[in-house]
Amino acid sequence: MRTTITLDPDTDAAVRRLMRERGYTFKQAVNAAIRAGTGTRRRKFRTPTANLGPARVPVDHALRLASELEDEELVRKLAARK
C-alpha cells in the first residue's frame, strides 16, 4: 500500500539509523520499526517436508513408460470407434 506519512524528527532519525545500520531501504526501515513497535512479526512461508523413503517404482525410464501408456490408450480409443 502506498501512503504519505509525516515523521517527527526523532522517528525520522530512528528510521535513518535503521537504514544505515542494516542496509535497509526507507520502506524496509519504516516497516521494521512499525513491526517492532506493535509487536507483530512477518511470518515466513514454510513448506512442510517429509521423508518418503526410497522409491518403490523405478523412475529411471518414466518418460518412456508414460509414452507407452499413452500409446496404449490411443490404440484402445481408436479400437473402440470401430
N, CA, C and O atoms as a Maestro MAE file, in Angstrom:
{
 s_m_m2io_version
 :::
 2.0.0
}

f_m_ct {
 s_m_title
 :::
 protein
 m_atom[328] {
  # First column is atom index #
  i_m_mmod_type
  r_m_x_coord
  r_m_y_coord
  r_m_z_coord
  i_m_residue_number
  s_m_chain_name
  s_m_pdb_residue_name
  s_m_pdb_atom_name
  i_m_atomic_number
  :::
  1 25 0.849 -1.170 0.000 1 A "MET " " N  " 7
  2 3 0.000 0.000 0.000 1 A "MET " " CA " 6
  3 2 0.894 1.233 0.000 1 A "MET " " C  " 6
  4 15 1.909 1.277 0.695 1 A "MET " " O  " 8
  5 25 0.521 2.192 -0.756 2 A "ARG " " N  " 7
  6 3 1.293 3.431 -0.830 2 A "ARG " " CA " 6
  7 2 0.566 4.498 -0.018 2 A "ARG " " C  " 6
  8 15 -0.643 4.685 -0.158 2 A "ARG " " O  " 8
  9 25 1.316 5.189 0.829 3 A "THR " " N  " 7
  10 3 0.722 6.245 1.645 3 A "THR " " CA " 6
  11 2 1.777 7.298 1.950 3 A "THR " " C  " 6
  12 15 2.973 7.055 1.793 3 A "THR " " O  " 8
  13 25 1.332 8.450 2.380 4 A "THR " " N  " 7
  14 3 2.243 9.521 2.765 4 A "THR " " CA " 6
  15 2 2.200 9.663 4.273 4 A "THR " " C  " 6
  16 15 1.124 9.736 4.867 4 A "THR " " O  " 8
  17 25 3.376 9.704 4.895 5 A "ILE " " N  " 7
  18 3 3.434 9.891 6.345 5 A "ILE " " CA " 6
  19 2 4.361 11.058 6.658 5 A "ILE " " C  " 6
  20 15 5.275 11.370 5.895 5 A "ILE " " O  " 8
  21 25 4.107 11.686 7.781 6 A "THR " " N  " 7
  22 3 4.975 12.750 8.265 6 A "THR " " CA " 6
  23 2 5.619 12.254 9.549 6 A "THR " " C  " 6
  24 15 4.933 11.965 10.529 6 A "THR " " O  " 8
  25 25 6.939 12.159 9.534 7 A "LEU " " N  " 7
  26 3 7.670 11.654 10.693 7 A "LEU " " CA " 6
  27 2 8.174 12.809 11.543 7 A "LEU " " C  " 6
  28 15 8.635 13.828 11.028 7 A "LEU " " O  " 8
  29 25 8.076 12.630 12.848 8 A "ASP " " N  " 7
  30 3 8.699 13.581 13.764 8 A "ASP " " CA " 6
  31 2 10.207 13.428 13.628 8 A "ASP " " C  " 6
  32 15 10.683 12.395 13.159 8 A "ASP " " O  " 8
  33 25 10.964 14.445 14.033 9 A "PRO " " N  " 7
  34 3 12.419 14.382 13.863 9 A "PRO " " CA " 6
  35 2 13.062 13.162 14.542 9 A "PRO " " C  " 6
  36 15 13.998 12.572 14.002 9 A "PRO " " O  " 8
  37 25 12.556 12.787 15.725 10 A "ASP " " N  " 7
  38 3 13.171 11.651 16.415 10 A "ASP " " CA " 6
  39 2 12.877 10.323 15.705 10 A "ASP " " C  " 6
  40 15 13.749 9.457 15.636 10 A "ASP " " O  " 8
  41 25 11.664 10.157 15.180 11 A "THR " " N  " 7
  42 3 11.347 8.916 14.471 11 A "THR " " CA " 6
  43 2 12.052 8.867 13.113 11 A "THR " " C  " 6
  44 15 12.446 7.797 12.648 11 A "THR " " O  " 8
  45 25 12.205 10.030 12.487 12 A "ASP " " N  " 7
  46 3 12.954 10.080 11.236 12 A "ASP " " CA " 6
  47 2 14.398 9.663 11.485 12 A "ASP " " C  " 6
  48 15 14.982 8.933 10.684 12 A "ASP " " O  " 8
  49 25 14.968 10.118 12.580 13 A "ALA " " N  " 7
  50 3 16.347 9.743 12.925 13 A "ALA " " CA " 6
  51 2 16.444 8.241 13.184 13 A "ALA " " C  " 6
  52 15 17.422 7.603 12.795 13 A "ALA " " O  " 8
  53 25 15.423 7.673 13.846 14 A "ALA " " N  " 7
  54 3 15.428 6.235 14.130 14 A "ALA " " CA " 6
  55 2 15.349 5.437 12.830 14 A "ALA " " C  " 6
  56 15 16.047 4.436 12.670 14 A "ALA " " O  " 8
  57 25 14.504 5.878 11.909 15 A "VAL " " N  " 7
  58 3 14.379 5.194 10.624 15 A "VAL " " CA " 6
  59 2 15.681 5.311 9.838 15 A "VAL " " C  " 6
  60 15 16.136 4.332 9.246 15 A "VAL " " O  " 8
  61 25 16.274 6.480 9.828 16 A "ARG " " N  " 7
  62 3 17.533 6.677 9.110 16 A "ARG " " CA " 6
  63 2 18.652 5.821 9.724 16 A "ARG " " C  " 6
  64 15 19.513 5.310 9.008 16 A "ARG " " O  " 8
  65 25 18.629 5.671 11.048 17 A "ARG " " N  " 7
  66 3 19.623 4.844 11.727 17 A "ARG " " CA " 6
  67 2 19.467 3.374 11.293 17 A "ARG " " C  " 6
  68 15 20.457 2.698 11.012 17 A "ARG " " O  " 8
  69 25 18.203 2.884 11.241 18 A "LEU " " N  " 7
  70 3 17.956 1.517 10.773 18 A "LEU " " CA " 6
  71 2 18.459 1.341 9.348 18 A "LEU " " C  " 6
  72 15 19.052 0.316 9.014 18 A "LEU " " O  " 8
  73 25 18.225 2.328 8.523 19 A "MET " " N  " 7
  74 3 18.667 2.251 7.128 19 A "MET " " CA " 6
  75 2 20.192 2.123 7.070 19 A "MET " " C  " 6
  76 15 20.728 1.322 6.304 19 A "MET " " O  " 8
  77 25 20.862 2.902 7.868 20 A "ARG " " N  " 7
  78 3 22.322 2.916 7.863 20 A "ARG " " CA " 6
  79 2 22.894 1.624 8.456 20 A "ARG " " C  " 6
  80 15 23.792 1.017 7.874 20 A "ARG " " O  " 8
  81 25 22.371 1.205 9.620 21 A "GLU " " N  " 7
  82 3 22.912 0.053 10.339 21 A "GLU " " CA " 6
  83 2 22.634 -1.275 9.638 21 A "GLU " " C  " 6
  84 15 23.492 -2.157 9.612 21 A "GLU " " O  " 8
  85 25 21.446 -1.415 9.075 22 A "ARG " " N  " 7
  86 3 21.051 -2.699 8.497 22 A "ARG " " CA " 6
  87 2 21.034 -2.709 6.972 22 A "ARG " " C  " 6
  88 15 20.760 -3.737 6.352 22 A "ARG " " O  " 8
  89 25 21.326 -1.569 6.383 23 A "GLY " " N  " 7
  90 3 21.326 -1.506 4.928 23 A "GLY " " CA " 6
  91 2 19.925 -1.585 4.340 23 A "GLY " " C  " 6
  92 15 19.742 -2.036 3.209 23 A "GLY " " O  " 8
  93 25 18.935 -1.143 5.116 24 A "TYR " " N  " 7
  94 3 17.543 -1.181 4.677 24 A "TYR " " CA " 6
  95 2 17.243 -0.023 3.746 24 A "TYR " " C  " 6
  96 15 17.910 1.012 3.767 24 A "TYR " " O  " 8
  97 25 16.216 -0.227 2.928 25 A "THR " " N  " 7
  98 3 15.638 0.899 2.194 25 A "THR " " CA " 6
  99 2 14.737 1.641 3.172 25 A "THR " " C  " 6
  100 15 14.468 1.148 4.267 25 A "THR " " O  " 8
  101 25 14.273 2.813 2.785 26 A "PHE " " N  " 7
  102 3 13.378 3.572 3.652 26 A "PHE " " CA " 6
  103 2 12.132 2.752 3.983 26 A "PHE " " C  " 6
  104 15 11.702 2.691 5.135 26 A "PHE " " O  " 8
  105 25 11.564 2.129 2.964 27 A "LYS " " N  " 7
  106 3 10.364 1.322 3.157 27 A "LYS " " CA " 6
  107 2 10.618 0.180 4.140 27 A "LYS " " C  " 6
  108 15 9.815 -0.048 5.045 27 A "LYS " " O  " 8
  109 25 11.720 -0.532 3.971 28 A "GLN " " N  " 7
  110 3 12.037 -1.639 4.860 28 A "GLN " " CA " 6
  111 2 12.230 -1.153 6.294 28 A "GLN " " C  " 6
  112 15 11.779 -1.803 7.237 28 A "GLN " " O  " 8
  113 25 12.894 -0.020 6.459 29 A "ALA " " N  " 7
  114 3 13.148 0.515 7.797 29 A "ALA " " CA " 6
  115 2 11.847 0.933 8.488 29 A "ALA " " C  " 6
  116 15 11.660 0.655 9.673 29 A "ALA " " O  " 8
  117 25 10.951 1.596 7.757 30 A "VAL " " N  " 7
  118 3 9.673 2.003 8.342 30 A "VAL " " CA " 6
  119 2 8.863 0.772 8.730 30 A "VAL " " C  " 6
  120 15 8.299 0.727 9.823 30 A "VAL " " O  " 8
  121 25 8.797 -0.223 7.856 31 A "ASN " " N  " 7
  122 3 8.052 -1.440 8.174 31 A "ASN " " CA " 6
  123 2 8.647 -2.159 9.375 31 A "ASN " " C  " 6
  124 15 7.901 -2.643 10.227 31 A "ASN " " O  " 8
  125 25 9.975 -2.242 9.464 32 A "ALA " " N  " 7
  126 3 10.619 -2.890 10.608 32 A "ALA " " CA " 6
  127 2 10.312 -2.141 11.900 32 A "ALA " " C  " 6
  128 15 10.061 -2.761 12.933 32 A "ALA " " O  " 8
  129 25 10.330 -0.811 11.846 33 A "ALA " " N  " 7
  130 3 10.041 -0.016 13.043 33 A "ALA " " CA " 6
  131 2 8.595 -0.200 13.487 33 A "ALA " " C  " 6
  132 15 8.326 -0.308 14.683 33 A "ALA " " O  " 8
  133 25 7.675 -0.236 12.550 34 A "ILE " " N  " 7
  134 3 6.263 -0.432 12.890 34 A "ILE " " CA " 6
  135 2 6.053 -1.818 13.481 34 A "ILE " " C  " 6
  136 15 5.358 -1.972 14.485 34 A "ILE " " O  " 8
  137 25 6.660 -2.834 12.854 35 A "ARG " " N  " 7
  138 3 6.517 -4.199 13.385 35 A "ARG " " CA " 6
  139 2 7.097 -4.303 14.790 35 A "ARG " " C  " 6
  140 15 6.500 -4.925 15.669 35 A "ARG " " O  " 8
  141 25 8.250 -3.699 14.998 36 A "ALA " " N  " 7
  142 3 8.872 -3.749 16.329 36 A "ALA " " CA " 6
  143 2 8.014 -3.021 17.356 36 A "ALA " " C  " 6
  144 15 7.882 -3.470 18.495 36 A "ALA " " O  " 8
  145 25 7.442 -1.914 16.957 37 A "GLY " " N  " 7
  146 3 6.624 -1.133 17.885 37 A "GLY " " CA " 6
  147 2 5.284 -1.764 18.208 37 A "GLY " " C  " 6
  148 15 4.748 -1.557 19.297 37 A "GLY " " O  " 8
  149 25 4.739 -2.525 17.282 38 A "THR " " N  " 7
  150 3 3.433 -3.139 17.517 38 A "THR " " CA " 6
  151 2 3.544 -4.586 17.983 38 A "THR " " C  " 6
  152 15 2.544 -5.217 18.325 38 A "THR " " O  " 8
  153 25 4.762 -5.100 17.994 39 A "GLY " " N  " 7
  154 3 4.953 -6.468 18.451 39 A "GLY " " CA " 6
  155 2 4.523 -7.517 17.442 39 A "GLY " " C  " 6
  156 15 4.364 -8.686 17.794 39 A "GLY " " O  " 8
  157 25 4.332 -7.114 16.191 40 A "THR " " N  " 7
  158 3 3.967 -8.080 15.154 40 A "THR " " CA " 6
  159 2 5.212 -8.480 14.387 40 A "THR " " C  " 6
  160 15 6.172 -7.718 14.268 40 A "THR " " O  " 8
  161 25 5.165 -9.680 13.878 41 A "ARG " " N  " 7
  162 3 6.285 -10.175 13.077 41 A "ARG " " CA " 6
  163 2 5.756 -10.696 11.763 41 A "ARG " " C  " 6
  164 15 4.636 -11.199 11.677 41 A "ARG " " O  " 8
  165 25 6.553 -10.570 10.773 42 A "ARG " " N  " 7
  166 3 6.184 -11.090 9.459 42 A "ARG " " CA " 6
  167 2 6.480 -12.586 9.457 42 A "ARG " " C  " 6
  168 15 7.600 -13.013 9.738 42 A "ARG " " O  " 8
  169 25 5.467 -13.362 9.139 43 A "ARG " " N  " 7
  170 3 5.650 -14.807 9.088 43 A "ARG " " CA " 6
  171 2 6.272 -15.206 7.763 43 A "ARG " " C  " 6
  172 15 5.874 -14.732 6.699 43 A "ARG " " O  " 8
  173 25 7.238 -16.071 7.850 44 A "LYS " " N  " 7
  174 3 7.836 -16.595 6.634 44 A "LYS " " CA " 6
  175 2 7.074 -17.840 6.230 44 A "LYS " " C  " 6
  176 15 6.726 -18.674 7.065 44 A "LYS " " O  " 8
  177 25 6.822 -17.950 4.950 45 A "PHE " " N  " 7
  178 3 6.115 -19.109 4.437 45 A "PHE " " CA " 6
  179 2 7.054 -20.298 4.450 45 A "PHE " " C  " 6
  180 15 8.181 -20.216 3.961 45 A "PHE " " O  " 8
  181 25 6.589 -21.400 5.010 46 A "ARG " " N  " 7
  182 3 7.388 -22.614 5.044 46 A "ARG " " CA " 6
  183 2 6.584 -23.757 4.449 46 A "ARG " " C  " 6
  184 15 5.400 -23.924 4.743 46 A "ARG " " O  " 8
  185 25 7.227 -24.516 3.634 47 A "THR " " N  " 7
  186 3 6.600 -25.694 3.049 47 A "THR " " CA " 6
  187 2 7.043 -26.900 3.854 47 A "THR " " C  " 6
  188 15 8.238 -27.182 3.944 47 A "THR " " O  " 8
  189 25 6.078 -27.625 4.448 48 A "PRO " " N  " 7
  190 3 6.482 -28.800 5.216 48 A "PRO " " CA " 6
  191 2 7.046 -29.875 4.292 48 A "PRO " " C  " 6
  192 15 6.600 -30.037 3.156 48 A "PRO " " O  " 8
  193 25 8.016 -30.591 4.793 49 A "THR " " N  " 7
  194 3 8.627 -31.659 4.016 49 A "THR " " CA " 6
  195 2 8.500 -32.967 4.771 49 A "THR " " C  " 6
  196 15 8.332 -32.978 5.990 49 A "THR " " O  " 8
  197 25 8.578 -34.041 4.060 50 A "ALA " " N  " 7
  198 3 8.511 -35.359 4.674 50 A "ALA " " CA " 6
  199 2 9.421 -36.305 3.910 50 A "ALA " " C  " 6
  200 15 9.533 -36.224 2.687 50 A "ALA " " O  " 8
  201 25 10.063 -37.191 4.633 51 A "ASN " " N  " 7
  202 3 10.901 -38.193 4.009 51 A "ASN " " CA " 6
  203 2 9.998 -39.320 3.534 51 A "ASN " " C  " 6
  204 15 9.362 -39.989 4.348 51 A "ASN " " O  " 8
  205 25 9.936 -39.532 2.250 52 A "LEU " " N  " 7
  206 3 9.071 -40.563 1.684 52 A "LEU " " CA " 6
  207 2 9.782 -41.896 1.505 52 A "LEU " " C  " 6
  208 15 9.184 -42.868 1.043 52 A "LEU " " O  " 8
  209 25 11.047 -41.938 1.868 53 A "GLY " " N  " 7
  210 3 11.799 -43.173 1.740 53 A "GLY " " CA " 6
  211 2 12.220 -43.415 0.310 53 A "GLY " " C  " 6
  212 15 12.045 -42.562 -0.560 53 A "GLY " " O  " 8
  213 25 12.781 -44.597 0.077 54 A "PRO " " N  " 7
  214 3 13.225 -44.901 -1.286 54 A "PRO " " CA " 6
  215 2 12.035 -45.092 -2.218 54 A "PRO " " C  " 6
  216 15 10.935 -45.435 -1.783 54 A "PRO " " O  " 8
  217 25 12.272 -44.866 -3.491 55 A "ALA " " N  " 7
  218 3 11.213 -45.021 -4.493 55 A "ALA " " CA " 6
  219 2 10.797 -46.480 -4.577 55 A "ALA " " C  " 6
  220 15 11.649 -47.369 -4.588 55 A "ALA " " O  " 8
  221 25 9.508 -46.731 -4.635 56 A "ARG " " N  " 7
  222 3 9.004 -48.098 -4.756 56 A "ARG " " CA " 6
  223 2 8.949 -48.547 -6.215 56 A "ARG " " C  " 6
  224 15 8.968 -49.740 -6.514 56 A "ARG " " O  " 8
  225 25 8.881 -47.579 -7.101 57 A "VAL " " N  " 7
  226 3 8.832 -47.859 -8.530 57 A "VAL " " CA " 6
  227 2 10.036 -47.174 -9.160 57 A "VAL " " C  " 6
  228 15 10.263 -45.988 -8.923 57 A "VAL " " O  " 8
  229 25 10.814 -47.905 -9.964 58 A "PRO " " N  " 7
  230 3 11.952 -47.242 -10.598 58 A "PRO " " CA " 6
  231 2 11.458 -46.179 -11.579 58 A "PRO " " C  " 6
  232 15 10.600 -46.444 -12.421 58 A "PRO " " O  " 8
  233 25 12.008 -44.988 -11.457 59 A "VAL " " N  " 7
  234 3 11.565 -43.879 -12.306 59 A "VAL " " CA " 6
  235 2 12.625 -43.498 -13.334 59 A "VAL " " C  " 6
  236 15 12.564 -42.425 -13.933 59 A "VAL " " O  " 8
  237 25 13.590 -44.379 -13.531 60 A "ASP " " N  " 7
  238 3 14.664 -44.085 -14.477 60 A "ASP " " CA " 6
  239 2 14.140 -43.907 -15.895 60 A "ASP " " C  " 6
  240 15 14.695 -43.129 -16.671 60 A "ASP " " O  " 8
  241 25 13.086 -44.617 -16.231 61 A "HIS " " N  " 7
  242 3 12.560 -44.568 -17.590 61 A "HIS " " CA " 6
  243 2 11.104 -44.099 -17.582 61 A "HIS " " C  " 6
  244 15 10.263 -44.632 -18.307 61 A "HIS " " O  " 8
  245 25 10.823 -43.099 -16.756 62 A "ALA " " N  " 7
  246 3 9.450 -42.627 -16.576 62 A "ALA " " CA " 6
  247 2 8.862 -42.073 -17.870 62 A "ALA " " C  " 6
  248 15 7.689 -42.314 -18.159 62 A "ALA " " O  " 8
  249 25 9.636 -41.345 -18.644 63 A "LEU " " N  " 7
  250 3 9.109 -40.778 -19.886 63 A "LEU " " CA " 6
  251 2 8.771 -41.866 -20.893 63 A "LEU " " C  " 6
  252 15 7.758 -41.783 -21.587 63 A "LEU " " O  " 8
  253 25 9.612 -42.878 -20.971 64 A "ARG " " N  " 7
  254 3 9.319 -43.978 -21.885 64 A "ARG " " CA " 6
  255 2 8.051 -44.708 -21.466 64 A "ARG " " C  " 6
  256 15 7.217 -45.047 -22.305 64 A "ARG " " O  " 8
  257 25 7.909 -44.951 -20.162 65 A "LEU " " N  " 7
  258 3 6.715 -45.613 -19.645 65 A "LEU " " CA " 6
  259 2 5.469 -44.779 -19.928 65 A "LEU " " C  " 6
  260 15 4.443 -45.313 -20.348 65 A "LEU " " O  " 8
  261 25 5.559 -43.462 -19.698 66 A "ALA " " N  " 7
  262 3 4.416 -42.585 -19.955 66 A "ALA " " CA " 6
  263 2 4.033 -42.608 -21.432 66 A "ALA " " C  " 6
  264 15 2.850 -42.608 -21.774 66 A "ALA " " O  " 8
  265 25 5.024 -42.629 -22.288 67 A "SER " " N  " 7
  266 3 4.760 -42.672 -23.726 67 A "SER " " CA " 6
  267 2 4.070 -43.979 -24.114 67 A "SER " " C  " 6
  268 15 3.130 -43.978 -24.910 67 A "SER " " O  " 8
  269 25 4.540 -45.091 -23.550 68 A "GLU " " N  " 7
  270 3 3.930 -46.388 -23.848 68 A "GLU " " CA " 6
  271 2 2.482 -46.442 -23.361 68 A "GLU " " C  " 6
  272 15 1.606 -46.963 -24.052 68 A "GLU " " O  " 8
  273 25 2.238 -45.900 -22.168 69 A "LEU " " N  " 7
  274 3 0.866 -45.889 -21.646 69 A "LEU " " CA " 6
  275 2 -0.047 -45.020 -22.505 69 A "LEU " " C  " 6
  276 15 -1.203 -45.367 -22.747 69 A "LEU " " O  " 8
  277 25 0.482 -43.894 -22.961 70 A "GLU " " N  " 7
  278 3 -0.301 -43.004 -23.812 70 A "GLU " " CA " 6
  279 2 -0.615 -43.685 -25.142 70 A "GLU " " C  " 6
  280 15 -1.731 -43.584 -25.651 70 A "GLU " " O  " 8
  281 25 0.371 -44.377 -25.697 71 A "ASP " " N  " 7
  282 3 0.149 -45.102 -26.950 71 A "ASP " " CA " 6
  283 2 -0.935 -46.167 -26.780 71 A "ASP " " C  " 6
  284 15 -1.818 -46.306 -27.627 71 A "ASP " " O  " 8
  285 25 -0.860 -46.914 -25.683 72 A "GLU " " N  " 7
  286 3 -1.864 -47.952 -25.422 72 A "GLU " " CA " 6
  287 2 -3.261 -47.349 -25.316 72 A "GLU " " C  " 6
  288 15 -4.230 -47.924 -25.813 72 A "GLU " " O  " 8
  289 25 -3.364 -46.194 -24.669 73 A "GLU " " N  " 7
  290 3 -4.666 -45.535 -24.518 73 A "GLU " " CA " 6
  291 2 -5.200 -45.079 -25.868 73 A "GLU " " C  " 6
  292 15 -6.393 -45.218 -26.138 73 A "GLU " " O  " 8
  293 25 -4.340 -44.540 -26.714 74 A "LEU " " N  " 7
  294 3 -4.769 -44.111 -28.051 74 A "LEU " " CA " 6
  295 2 -5.242 -45.302 -28.884 74 A "LEU " " C  " 6
  296 15 -6.248 -45.202 -29.586 74 A "LEU " " O  " 8
  297 25 -4.533 -46.418 -28.815 75 A "VAL " " N  " 7
  298 3 -4.932 -47.613 -29.547 75 A "VAL " " CA " 6
  299 2 -6.287 -48.094 -29.052 75 A "VAL " " C  " 6
  300 15 -7.145 -48.468 -29.851 75 A "VAL " " O  " 8
  301 25 -6.485 -48.085 -27.739 76 A "ARG " " N  " 7
  302 3 -7.759 -48.511 -27.157 76 A "ARG " " CA " 6
  303 2 -8.907 -47.611 -27.633 76 A "ARG " " C  " 6
  304 15 -9.978 -48.110 -27.979 76 A "ARG " " O  " 8
  305 25 -8.691 -46.302 -27.652 77 A "LYS " " N  " 7
  306 3 -9.721 -45.360 -28.095 77 A "LYS " " CA " 6
  307 2 -10.035 -45.550 -29.578 77 A "LYS " " C  " 6
  308 15 -11.201 -45.523 -29.970 77 A "LYS " " O  " 8
  309 25 -9.013 -45.738 -30.398 78 A "LEU " " N  " 7
  310 3 -9.243 -45.949 -31.831 78 A "LEU " " CA " 6
  311 2 -9.983 -47.260 -32.091 78 A "LEU " " C  " 6
  312 15 -10.834 -47.332 -32.977 78 A "LEU " " O  " 8
  313 25 -9.659 -48.287 -31.321 79 A "ALA " " N  " 7
  314 3 -10.335 -49.574 -31.480 79 A "ALA " " CA " 6
  315 2 -11.793 -49.472 -31.053 79 A "ALA " " C  " 6
  316 15 -12.640 -50.164 -31.618 79 A "ALA " " O  " 8
  317 25 -12.108 -48.647 -30.091 80 A "ALA " " N  " 7
  318 3 -13.491 -48.505 -29.598 80 A "ALA " " CA " 6
  319 2 -14.355 -47.765 -30.626 80 A "ALA " " C  " 6
  320 15 -15.576 -47.919 -30.596 80 A "ALA " " O  " 8
  321 25 -13.790 -46.987 -31.515 81 A "ARG " " N  " 7
  322 3 -14.542 -46.250 -32.535 81 A "ARG " " CA " 6
  323 2 -15.080 -47.178 -33.619 81 A "ARG " " C  " 6
  324 15 -16.112 -46.879 -34.219 81 A "ARG " " O  " 8
  325 25 -14.424 -48.266 -33.877 82 A "LYS " " N  " 7
  326 3 -14.811 -49.164 -34.984 82 A "LYS " " CA " 6
  327 2 -16.019 -49.968 -34.668 82 A "LYS " " C  " 6
  328 15 -16.464 -50.765 -35.494 82 A "LYS " " O  " 8
  :::
 }
 m_bond[327] {
  # First column is bond index #
  i_m_from
  i_m_to
  i_m_order
  :::
  1 1 2 1
  2 2 3 1
  3 3 4 2
  4 3 5 1
  5 5 6 1
  6 6 7 1
  7 7 8 2
  8 7 9 1
  9 9 10 1
  10 10 11 1
  11 11 12 2
  12 11 13 1
  13 13 14 1
  14 14 15 1
  15 15 16 2
  16 15 17 1
  17 17 18 1
  18 18 19 1
  19 19 20 2
  20 19 21 1
  21 21 22 1
  22 22 23 1
  23 23 24 2
  24 23 25 1
  25 25 26 1
  26 26 27 1
  27 27 28 2
  28 27 29 1
  29 29 30 1
  30 30 31 1
  31 31 32 2
  32 31 33 1
  33 33 34 1
  34 34 35 1
  35 35 36 2
  36 35 37 1
  37 37 38 1
  38 38 39 1
  39 39 40 2
  40 39 41 1
  41 41 42 1
  42 42 43 1
  43 43 44 2
  44 43 45 1
  45 45 46 1
  46 46 47 1
  47 47 48 2
  48 47 49 1
  49 49 50 1
  50 50 51 1
  51 51 52 2
  52 51 53 1
  53 53 54 1
  54 54 55 1
  55 55 56 2
  56 55 57 1
  57 57 58 1
  58 58 59 1
  59 59 60 2
  60 59 61 1
  61 61 62 1
  62 62 63 1
  63 63 64 2
  64 63 65 1
  65 65 66 1
  66 66 67 1
  67 67 68 2
  68 67 69 1
  69 69 70 1
  70 70 71 1
  71 71 72 2
  72 71 73 1
  73 73 74 1
  74 74 75 1
  75 75 76 2
  76 75 77 1
  77 77 78 1
  78 78 79 1
  79 79 80 2
  80 79 81 1
  81 81 82 1
  82 82 83 1
  83 83 84 2
  84 83 85 1
  85 85 86 1
  86 86 87 1
  87 87 88 2
  88 87 89 1
  89 89 90 1
  90 90 91 1
  91 91 92 2
  92 91 93 1
  93 93 94 1
  94 94 95 1
  95 95 96 2
  96 95 97 1
  97 97 98 1
  98 98 99 1
  99 99 100 2
  100 99 101 1
  101 101 102 1
  102 102 103 1
  103 103 104 2
  104 103 105 1
  105 105 106 1
  106 106 107 1
  107 107 108 2
  108 107 109 1
  109 109 110 1
  110 110 111 1
  111 111 112 2
  112 111 113 1
  113 113 114 1
  114 114 115 1
  115 115 116 2
  116 115 117 1
  117 117 118 1
  118 118 119 1
  119 119 120 2
  120 119 121 1
  121 121 122 1
  122 122 123 1
  123 123 124 2
  124 123 125 1
  125 125 126 1
  126 126 127 1
  127 127 128 2
  128 127 129 1
  129 129 130 1
  130 130 131 1
  131 131 132 2
  132 131 133 1
  133 133 134 1
  134 134 135 1
  135 135 136 2
  136 135 137 1
  137 137 138 1
  138 138 139 1
  139 139 140 2
  140 139 141 1
  141 141 142 1
  142 142 143 1
  143 143 144 2
  144 143 145 1
  145 145 146 1
  146 146 147 1
  147 147 148 2
  148 147 149 1
  149 149 150 1
  150 150 151 1
  151 151 152 2
  152 151 153 1
  153 153 154 1
  154 154 155 1
  155 155 156 2
  156 155 157 1
  157 157 158 1
  158 158 159 1
  159 159 160 2
  160 159 161 1
  161 161 162 1
  162 162 163 1
  163 163 164 2
  164 163 165 1
  165 165 166 1
  166 166 167 1
  167 167 168 2
  168 167 169 1
  169 169 170 1
  170 170 171 1
  171 171 172 2
  172 171 173 1
  173 173 174 1
  174 174 175 1
  175 175 176 2
  176 175 177 1
  177 177 178 1
  178 178 179 1
  179 179 180 2
  180 179 181 1
  181 181 182 1
  182 182 183 1
  183 183 184 2
  184 183 185 1
  185 185 186 1
  186 186 187 1
  187 187 188 2
  188 187 189 1
  189 189 190 1
  190 190 191 1
  191 191 192 2
  192 191 193 1
  193 193 194 1
  194 194 195 1
  195 195 196 2
  196 195 197 1
  197 197 198 1
  198 198 199 1
  199 199 200 2
  200 199 201 1
  201 201 202 1
  202 202 203 1
  203 203 204 2
  204 203 205 1
  205 205 206 1
  206 206 207 1
  207 207 208 2
  208 207 209 1
  209 209 210 1
  210 210 211 1
  211 211 212 2
  212 211 213 1
  213 213 214 1
  214 214 215 1
  215 215 216 2
  216 215 217 1
  217 217 218 1
  218 218 219 1
  219 219 220 2
  220 219 221 1
  221 221 222 1
  222 222 223 1
  223 223 224 2
  224 223 225 1
  225 225 226 1
  226 226 227 1
  227 227 228 2
  228 227 229 1
  229 229 230 1
  230 230 231 1
  231 231 232 2
  232 231 233 1
  233 233 234 1
  234 234 235 1
  235 235 236 2
  236 235 237 1
  237 237 238 1
  238 238 239 1
  239 239 240 2
  240 239 241 1
  241 241 242 1
  242 242 243 1
  243 243 244 2
  244 243 245 1
  245 245 246 1
  246 246 247 1
  247 247 248 2
  248 247 249 1
  249 249 250 1
  250 250 251 1
  251 251 252 2
  252 251 253 1
  253 253 254 1
  254 254 255 1
  255 255 256 2
  256 255 257 1
  257 257 258 1
  258 258 259 1
  259 259 260 2
  260 259 261 1
  261 261 262 1
  262 262 263 1
  263 263 264 2
  264 263 265 1
  265 265 266 1
  266 266 267 1
  267 267 268 2
  268 267 269 1
  269 269 270 1
  270 270 271 1
  271 271 272 2
  272 271 273 1
  273 273 274 1
  274 274 275 1
  275 275 276 2
  276 275 277 1
  277 277 278 1
  278 278 279 1
  279 279 280 2
  280 279 281 1
  281 281 282 1
  282 282 283 1
  283 283 284 2
  284 283 285 1
  285 285 286 1
  286 286 287 1
  287 287 288 2
  288 287 289 1
  289 289 290 1
  290 290 291 1
  291 291 292 2
  292 291 293 1
  293 293 294 1
  294 294 295 1
  295 295 296 2
  296 295 297 1
  297 297 298 1
  298 298 299 1
  299 299 300 2
  300 299 301 1
  301 301 302 1
  302 302 303 1
  303 303 304 2
  304 303 305 1
  305 305 306 1
  306 306 307 1
  307 307 308 2
  308 307 309 1
  309 309 310 1
  310 310 311 1
  311 311 312 2
  312 311 313 1
  313 313 314 1
  314 314 315 1
  315 315 316 2
  316 315 317 1
  317 317 318 1
  318 318 319 1
  319 319 320 2
  320 319 321 1
  321 321 322 1
  322 322 323 1
  323 323 324 2
  324 323 325 1
  325 325 326 1
  326 326 327 1
  327 327 328 2
  :::
 }
}
